[in-house]
Amino acid sequence: MPVTSTFTPFSAARAAQQAAFYAAQGSRAFGAHAVPWRLSTGWAMAEVVARAAQSLLGGGATSVRVVDLGAGTGRLGFHAAVLLASRRLPAHVVLTETAQSTVDAWRVHPQLAPLLEDGLLAARRVDVLDSHSLESVLEPKPDEALLLVGTYLFDTLPHELIERRVDGSVWRGGEDASGTLSFEPAPDELFPPGVVLPSGPQPARCFVPTGALAAVAAIEQARAAPCWLLVADKGPLTWVDAWETDALRWVSHEGAWSVAVNFPLLFDALRPRPFVTAPENVADFSVHALGLGGASPADAARLAAALADAPHPLTAHRQLLEAIAPPLDVDRLLSLQPTGDALMNAAELLRAEGPGLSSDARVGLARWVLTAVESSFVVPSDDVCFHAGAVLQRLGLLEPAAWAYQQSVERYGAHASAHFNLALCLLDLGRPEAARGELQTALALDPRHRRAAELLQSL
Ligand SMILES: C[S@@+](CC[C@H](N)C(=O)[O-])C[C@H]1O[C@@H](n2cnc3c(N)ncnc32)[C@H](O)[C@@H]1O
């Protein structure tokens, strides 16, 4: 077996350096479709966090600190903080990230900045792989429970491709000098102390989330007192008994890649710590809680009940997709949580079928749309307000539509389409002077906007 000086373990491959990707991209990482973040930061996940936090208060603590690790957009922490405050629970939410650019973006975010200034939220730069950096947010306080949250975090941390051979020896995969898959004996320090790979079919290969194991070890090193780690991620990836060399090459060279965290392997290795898992978990999205630092079985029982009661984020998302399958079933849609995500998904159907609804149904729908706007969290290039404006305009509800377009400009920045559509609403509302101003702004933003130019001339 060649063990060359140019051997690059899977975890060190350029494409596996995801933290660097987030540091370079900052909040842009969550703008387009590069990273999945909706499911893991939506209303259902916030509800899971809020209920988990509440269940820890049931154990005698007088307050609970919720620390979101690798918080990304900050949306989950924001929604959880709002929920906890609306239920008058003594809770404090701390957003953390390793990417300084992301922490900087939170500080100027229109919804996060006021909460950060008022002290309702806190933001810290934290690397979950570094126990010193974790200490700043894990420090125990009397009678305070601690809930750590990591959504889509563990599959971002380094993984190793591990092969266990028939003789029981453990090897790690990587690329040799010629770029082909090769294996070298896995160094002992790859697995934190106390972690033993579970037995399984042999020989076997598997991605092992060594970064996740290291993060758990770092958390325990930084905090001696009990705490819970609530994890939502993909998984599990099972043992594979064959591996294509080309696949690893693709993984290493093309940049875009995805590896599911093998949670059963992870948590098996970490037993006998208490471990709670949500019902309805599937491979695409699973929710678990791991008790660290001597967390009690009584807390485990309360958390299990909380996870059983809470909506499952993937189930909630599927219900939404069913509800927005044509033809439009307004009652069904209105029975769903009015959120920005739901509105964005439903917008096309609502624009197409909304105008044919009765006036009562349109009023109900308008209320639902406006609540969705009010409760939505601003994420770059996710202009919920513009979609709301377009739906309300089609429903013939011009005042609310105009308000939504104004919100679009205020929250997401000026763009010609919002000003042009606002001008159309203002014209229909009998306010040609105001419309003229909006058309001029649309043209200033996009001098090639033909319809704006034509309309302005006709006024
Ligand atoms: C896939 S995103 C998930 C973000 C968010 N939790 C969500 O559910 O949308 C992974 C996040 O983990 C952060 N991250 C990567 N390595 C980290 C580390 N060592 N410590 C803390 N955060 C890290 C990245 O900056 C990124 O924001």
PDBQT file of the ligand as one rigid body, heavy atoms in Angstrom, charges set to zero:
ROOT
HETATM    1  C1  LIG A 501     -24.689  24.342   5.628  1.00  0.00    +0.000 C 
HETATM    2  S1  LIG A 501     -24.427  25.802   6.552  1.00  0.00    +0.000 S 
HETATM    3  C2  LIG A 501     -25.761  25.688   7.706  1.00  0.00    +0.000 C 
HETATM    4  C3  LIG A 501     -26.134  27.015   8.263  1.00  0.00    +0.000 C 
HETATM    5  C4  LIG A 501     -27.362  26.988   9.167  1.00  0.00    +0.000 C 
HETATM    6  N1  LIG A 501     -27.113  26.278  10.388  1.00  0.00    +0.000 N 
HETATM    7  C5  LIG A 501     -28.545  26.412   8.403  1.00  0.00    +0.000 C 
HETATM    8  O1  LIG A 501     -29.142  25.422   8.852  1.00  0.00    +0.000 OA
HETATM    9  O2  LIG A 501     -28.881  26.957   7.346  1.00  0.00    +0.000 OA
HETATM   10  C6  LIG A 501     -23.022  25.411   7.565  1.00  0.00    +0.000 C 
HETATM   11  C7  LIG A 501     -22.559  26.576   8.424  1.00  0.00    +0.000 C 
HETATM   12  O3  LIG A 501     -21.535  26.101   9.316  1.00  0.00    +0.000 OA
HETATM   13  C8  LIG A 501     -20.529  27.096   9.408  1.00  0.00    +0.000 C 
HETATM   14  N2  LIG A 501     -19.281  26.421   9.827  1.00  0.00    +0.000 N 
HETATM   15  C9  LIG A 501     -18.436  25.697   9.054  1.00  0.00    +0.000 A 
HETATM   16  N3  LIG A 501     -17.412  25.241   9.796  1.00  0.00    +0.000 NA
HETATM   17  C10 LIG A 501     -17.622  25.703  11.061  1.00  0.00    +0.000 A 
HETATM   18  C11 LIG A 501     -16.898  25.596  12.278  1.00  0.00    +0.000 A 
HETATM   19  N4  LIG A 501     -15.762  24.931  12.349  1.00  0.00    +0.000 N 
HETATM   20  N5  LIG A 501     -17.403  26.208  13.381  1.00  0.00    +0.000 NA
HETATM   21  C12 LIG A 501     -18.574  26.904  13.311  1.00  0.00    +0.000 A 
HETATM   22  N6  LIG A 501     -19.288  27.047  12.192  1.00  0.00    +0.000 NA
HETATM   23  C13 LIG A 501     -18.817  26.448  11.081  1.00  0.00    +0.000 A 
HETATM   24  C14 LIG A 501     -20.471  27.692   8.016  1.00  0.00    +0.000 C 
HETATM   25  O4  LIG A 501     -19.882  28.987   8.020  1.00  0.00    +0.000 OA
HETATM   26  C15 LIG A 501     -21.949  27.710   7.613  1.00  0.00    +0.000 C 
HETATM   27  O5  LIG A 501     -22.581  28.906   7.938  1.00  0.00    +0.000 OA
ENDROOT
TORSDOF 0
